Amino acid sequence: MSGRVLPCSPREIGALFLFEELSPEQLGRLCAAGRVELFEPGPVYTEGDPATCFFVMIEGTVVLSRRVGAEEVEVARTSQRGVYAGAMQAYLGDRVRQVYRNSMRVTEPTRFFVLPADVFADVMREWFPMAVHLLEGLFFGSKNIQAVIGQRERLLALGSLSAGLTHELNNPAAAAVRATATLRERVAKMRHKLALITEGPFSRETLASLVEIQERTAERVAKAPVLSPLEASDREDALTDWLDEHGIGHGWQLAPAFVQAGLDVDWLEQVAAAVGEEILPNAVGWLNYTVETELLMNEIEDSTARISHLVDAAKQYAQLDRAAYRVVDVHELLDSTLLMLSGKLGPGIEVVKDYDRALPPVPAYPAELNQVWTNLVDNAVSAMNGAGGQGTLTVRTARDHERLLVEFRDTGPGIPPEIKGRIFDPFFTTKPVGEGTGLGLDISWRIVVDKHHGTLRVESVPGDTRFQVLLPLTAEPPEEEPV
């Protein structure tokens, strides 16, 4: 949008704080190369357009805004004379993409001194060469520092992933090893028992009946119902009594496995009727090995399935072999993060998931969102651990107009009001020396706000602290990977 061009007065622009140290010759050159424009209420320039001009306000009111999804979010409003905006990085040339980083509009007739971007770059390099070098160093140095900090934070997230994954993999892996060793022992005993049976004076029909019962027993194990502790105890007592009555020793040792396999007194009666009293003890012993091997194989299957599930969750968390930017279901990301961090959750911390499964997928950088979830969950757990290791972590998702809300709520002691405004500052931490990095919330802020054009905010009172991440439901794909 263009305004009405007015005469440029070197004296007037020289009164602005940005130009007050310039010489009359320099002010004259600025007026000759630039212009004064009067803009009526409305837009002046739009975020993302080529940055062609540098604007300095002489009088009026300006509003700066950033695009967040489909919304424009106001970031500044001022009537202070001399404020500036527009092509402020023109002196960097082609080393950075020269576009407007925000949108500017005026709410009343407003006059600007307008300088073309190329002229602004030339006078900066000519009049302030040392300052330009310092600014270049500051700009690119800060980017390099941010990259290093980002790498450090990703290493910390990887450490959480490794610790959580190691902790979670240990239990099913150890269970599978134990079950495999026991299974080998049971199979050896089954072979020995089978040899005793076949060497006995049993008919072909009796052996066939025994094999048929073995097959039906294995089928029952696969379909065993889940019993309450009281139901299981009652059934164990009944089975123990039956075994004792039929002269089968150690019935109290056999009964628990039979109950777990879904077997009852009626089943034992069927076995007794099929094989006869003389073979019953050996038959029951052999079928016990069948039951145990089936249960052990189930345990191995469950353990290895758990390991596979954990590996899949780790891949989801780390986003291996995935596009850096894509449309994702945040619930998958949240679940994988909570699983990876479950080792940090003590027995006194309860996790509650309050998900709105009707929410649509969102365009995002999923690996970096997992980093945000990791930081926020870690902070919540640390707060509750500092209050005795007891509490509830509630992870909630919901729709907030045209944005998706992810909320992490903990029942810790809360954030003191005097530090609430500093928690997103780089290197600020309340954790003891050696525990906090001071990077987590700063990195989270930049990932959510700068990279996803979202919002990260906090509400806190004792017993109720809520970190809320708001992500746009729609967004234009990035033209280039951010540095």
Secondary structure, DSSP 8 states (H G I E B T S, - for coil): ---EEE---HHHHHTSTTTTTS-HHHHHHHHHHSEEEEE-SEEEE-TTSB--EEEEEEES-EEEEEEETTEEEEEEEE--TT-EEESTTGGGGGGS--B-SSEEEESS-EEEEEEEHHHHHHHHHHH-HHHHHHHHHHHHHHHHHHHHHHHHHHHHHHHHHHHHHHHHHHHHHHHHHHHHHHHHHHHHHHHHHHHHHHHSS--HHHHHHHHHHHHHHHHHHHT-----HHHHHHHHHHHHHHHHHTT-TTHHHHHHHHHHTT--HHHHHHHHHHH-TTTHHHHHHHHHHHHHHHHHHHHHHHHHHHHHHHHHHHHHHHTTTS-SSEEE-HHHHHHHHHHHTGGGS-TTEEEEEE--TT---EEE-HHHHHHHHHHHHHHHHHHHHTTTS-EEEEEEEEEETTEEEEEEEE-SS---HHHHTTTTSTT---S-TTT--S-HHHHHHIIIIIIT--EEEEEEETTEEEEEEEEES-----SS---
